Amino acid sequence: MTKNMIEKFPNQNKRQKDFKCSIGFAMNVIGSKWRAIILWHILKDYPIRYGQLKRSVPNISHKVLSQELKNLEKDSLIERIAYATIPPKVEYIPTDRGKSLENILTELCLWGKKYMD
């Protein structure tokens, strides 16, 4: 697959200028304090609703969770599905781009388990 065929991230040119290596770019996309954790929970249990996600990541504030979900959606890592019901129902699922990070996040999780204790 050529570089031109791959869908670009929002602000990709600016993000690329901030780093001289690809790991810096990748960490800019998934490397916030919460973003990888949120994506991990969505990958492991989708479709997932907001309340379920909040219970899975109990130390995150509602404001930060909402903002990170918007950022993940903006970067096309997750999709937000809103149902026209009363009360409103929203679910989150990973996109193909988000699913492509599953093996990487799994390895990070295993590494963390190994060295956490």
Residue frames relative to the residue before (quaternion, step in Angstrom):
aa qw qx qy qz dx dy dz
M 1.0000 0.0000 0.0000 0.0000 0.00 0.00 0.00
T 0.3388 -0.7542 0.5226 0.2081 3.58 -0.75 0.95
K 0.6685 -0.5188 0.3559 0.3965 3.53 -1.24 0.48
N 0.6518 0.5325 -0.3172 0.4370 3.61 1.01 -0.75
M 0.6558 0.5235 -0.3140 0.4441 3.60 1.14 -0.54
I 0.6247 0.5380 -0.3405 0.4521 3.59 1.20 -0.43
E 0.4745 -0.6735 0.4919 0.2817 3.55 -0.89 0.99
K 0.3840 -0.7383 0.5104 0.2167 3.56 -0.86 0.97
F 0.4890 -0.6242 0.5281 0.3040 3.51 -1.33 0.46
P 0.5916 -0.5263 0.4399 0.4236 3.60 -1.18 0.37
N 0.8430 0.0987 -0.1120 0.5168 3.59 -1.01 0.84
Q 0.2034 0.8281 -0.5060 0.1301 3.60 1.12 0.54
N 0.6538 0.5201 -0.3349 0.4358 3.61 0.87 -0.84
K 0.6537 0.4905 -0.3134 0.4836 3.60 0.97 -0.82
R 0.6482 0.5206 -0.3199 0.4544 3.60 0.92 -0.87
Q 0.6661 0.5060 -0.3066 0.4542 3.58 0.95 -0.84
K 0.6316 0.5401 -0.3378 0.4419 3.61 1.05 -0.71
D 0.6312 0.5593 -0.3326 0.4220 3.60 1.13 -0.62
F 0.7860 0.2584 -0.1198 0.5487 3.60 1.17 -0.48
K 0.3465 -0.7300 0.5519 0.2058 3.53 -1.15 0.65
C 0.7532 0.3034 -0.2014 0.5478 3.60 1.23 -0.05
S 0.6238 -0.5829 0.3828 0.3529 3.54 -1.21 0.53
I 0.5966 0.5602 -0.3853 0.4264 3.63 1.06 -0.54
G 0.6180 0.5410 -0.3426 0.4562 3.58 1.05 -0.68
F 0.6409 0.5122 -0.3135 0.4781 3.56 1.01 -0.84
A 0.6639 0.5066 -0.3053 0.4577 3.59 0.89 -0.96
M 0.6774 0.4828 -0.3014 0.4660 3.60 0.90 -0.85
N 0.5856 0.5622 -0.3679 0.4535 3.58 1.15 -0.52
V 0.6744 0.4866 -0.2872 0.4754 3.58 1.08 -0.72
I 0.8332 0.1914 -0.0777 0.5130 3.63 0.78 -0.96
G 0.6062 0.6700 -0.3045 0.3015 3.56 1.25 -0.23
S 0.3852 0.6898 -0.5373 0.2950 3.62 1.05 0.34
K 0.7158 -0.4507 0.3006 0.4406 3.57 -1.22 0.29
W 0.8171 0.2910 -0.1133 0.4845 3.58 0.92 -0.90
R 0.5427 0.6931 -0.3949 0.2630 3.58 1.05 -0.69
A 0.6855 0.4706 -0.2958 0.4702 3.62 0.82 -0.92
I 0.6306 0.5344 -0.3313 0.4549 3.59 1.05 -0.75
I 0.6541 0.5028 -0.3088 0.4733 3.58 0.93 -0.90
L 0.6651 0.4961 -0.3025 0.4690 3.57 0.88 -0.94
W 0.6092 0.5584 -0.3421 0.4472 3.61 1.01 -0.79
H 0.6910 0.4692 -0.2810 0.4726 3.60 0.88 -0.94
I 0.6314 0.5105 -0.3383 0.4757 3.60 1.03 -0.67
L 0.6559 0.5134 -0.3099 0.4583 3.59 0.96 -0.83
K 0.7203 0.4677 -0.2506 0.4468 3.58 0.98 -0.81
D 0.8238 0.1438 -0.0359 0.5472 3.60 1.09 -0.53
Y 0.3205 0.7648 -0.5112 0.2261 3.59 0.66 1.00
P 0.5184 -0.1834 -0.8350 -0.0191 1.50 -2.17 1.20
I 0.1714 -0.7853 0.5911 0.0674 3.55 -1.09 0.78
R 0.3522 -0.7344 0.5459 0.1964 3.53 -1.01 0.85
Y 0.6995 -0.4916 0.3233 0.4056 3.56 -1.25 0.48
G 0.6813 0.5030 -0.3003 0.4390 3.60 0.82 -0.96
Q 0.6236 0.5302 -0.3225 0.4754 3.57 1.05 -0.80
L 0.6606 0.5130 -0.2927 0.4634 3.52 0.96 -0.94
K 0.6398 0.5234 -0.3188 0.4638 3.59 0.98 -0.85
R 0.6609 0.4912 -0.3080 0.4765 3.61 0.99 -0.78
S 0.6465 0.5279 -0.3127 0.4535 3.59 1.11 -0.66
V 0.7553 0.2173 -0.1211 0.6063 3.58 1.19 -0.58
P 0.0814 -0.8874 0.4499 0.0587 3.60 0.63 1.14
N 0.6975 0.4974 -0.2934 0.4243 3.64 1.02 -0.55
I 0.5632 0.5905 -0.3898 0.4269 3.58 1.27 0.03
S 0.4337 -0.6824 0.5166 0.2819 3.58 -1.03 0.75
H 0.6366 -0.5225 0.3971 0.4051 3.57 -1.25 0.41
K 0.6380 0.5453 -0.3272 0.4343 3.57 0.97 -0.87
V 0.6952 0.4624 -0.2797 0.4740 3.59 0.84 -0.98
L 0.6288 0.5294 -0.3404 0.4565 3.61 0.96 -0.81
S 0.6612 0.5037 -0.3057 0.4644 3.59 0.88 -0.91
Q 0.6729 0.4993 -0.2969 0.4579 3.58 0.91 -0.92
E 0.6782 0.4845 -0.2977 0.4655 3.60 0.92 -0.87
L 0.6052 0.5334 -0.3544 0.4729 3.60 1.08 -0.64
K 0.6423 0.5100 -0.3188 0.4751 3.60 0.99 -0.80
N 0.6591 0.5048 -0.3098 0.4636 3.59 0.99 -0.83
L 0.6443 0.5093 -0.3184 0.4734 3.58 0.99 -0.81
E 0.6505 0.4994 -0.3088 0.4817 3.57 1.04 -0.77
K 0.6425 0.5266 -0.3198 0.4556 3.60 0.97 -0.85
D 0.7091 0.4267 -0.2460 0.5045 3.60 1.08 -0.74
S 0.4435 -0.7308 0.4158 0.3106 3.58 1.33 0.22
L 0.3937 0.6994 -0.4965 0.3307 3.57 1.01 0.84
I 0.7711 0.1218 -0.0861 0.6190 3.57 1.23 -0.49
E 0.2659 -0.7177 0.6147 0.1908 3.51 -1.36 0.28
R 0.2653 -0.7401 0.6014 0.1424 3.54 -1.05 0.89
I 0.0957 -0.7891 0.6062 0.0256 3.55 -0.76 1.09
A 0.1126 -0.7983 0.5913 0.0228 3.56 -0.59 1.20
Y 0.2073 -0.7692 0.5965 0.0975 3.54 -0.91 1.01
A 0.3998 -0.7163 0.5251 0.2267 3.56 -0.98 0.89
T 0.3387 0.7170 -0.5283 0.3035 3.54 0.38 1.28
I 0.2908 -0.7052 0.6058 0.2259 3.52 -1.33 0.19
P 0.4573 -0.3057 -0.7997 0.2404 1.60 -1.14 2.21
P 0.6555 -0.5231 0.3607 0.4081 3.58 -1.21 0.46
K 0.1512 -0.7743 0.6109 0.0664 3.55 -1.10 0.76
V 0.0107 -0.7837 0.6201 -0.0341 3.56 -0.88 1.03
E 0.0631 -0.7788 0.6238 0.0198 3.55 -1.02 0.88
Y 0.2397 -0.7511 0.5995 0.1378 3.52 -1.24 0.56
I 0.0210 -0.7753 0.6312 -0.0102 3.54 -1.04 0.89
P 0.4958 -0.6402 0.4761 0.3429 3.61 -1.11 0.48
T 0.3950 -0.6617 0.5758 0.2730 3.55 -1.19 0.57
D 0.6995 -0.4179 0.3411 0.4688 3.57 -1.26 -0.02
R 0.6276 0.5263 -0.3295 0.4696 3.57 1.05 -0.77
G 0.6561 0.5017 -0.3048 0.4743 3.58 0.98 -0.82
K 0.6494 0.5209 -0.3094 0.4596 3.56 1.00 -0.87
S 0.6074 0.5723 -0.3569 0.4197 3.59 1.10 -0.59
L 0.6556 0.4995 -0.3084 0.4749 3.61 1.25 -0.28
E 0.4354 0.7403 -0.4446 0.2544 3.61 1.23 -0.22
N 0.6786 0.4843 -0.3081 0.4584 3.63 0.83 -0.89
I 0.6375 0.5246 -0.3230 0.4626 3.57 1.02 -0.79
L 0.6877 0.4689 -0.2852 0.4752 3.58 0.88 -0.93
T 0.5995 0.5482 -0.3552 0.4625 3.59 1.10 -0.65
E 0.6630 0.4964 -0.3014 0.4724 3.59 0.93 -0.88
L 0.6275 0.5209 -0.3312 0.4745 3.60 1.03 -0.75
C 0.6377 0.5298 -0.3140 0.4627 3.56 1.01 -0.86
L 0.6723 0.4926 -0.2920 0.4691 3.59 0.89 -0.93
W 0.6308 0.5255 -0.3225 0.4712 3.55 1.02 -0.81
G 0.6545 0.5165 -0.3017 0.4624 3.57 0.97 -0.90
K 0.6421 0.5197 -0.3244 0.4609 3.60 0.95 -0.83
K 0.6562 0.5380 -0.3036 0.4332 3.54 0.99 -0.89
Y 0.8123 0.2967 -0.1231 0.4868 3.57 0.87 -0.94
M 0.4703 0.7058 -0.4295 0.3100 3.61 1.26 -0.08
D 0.7394 0.4202 -0.2369 0.4697 3.58 0.91 -0.85
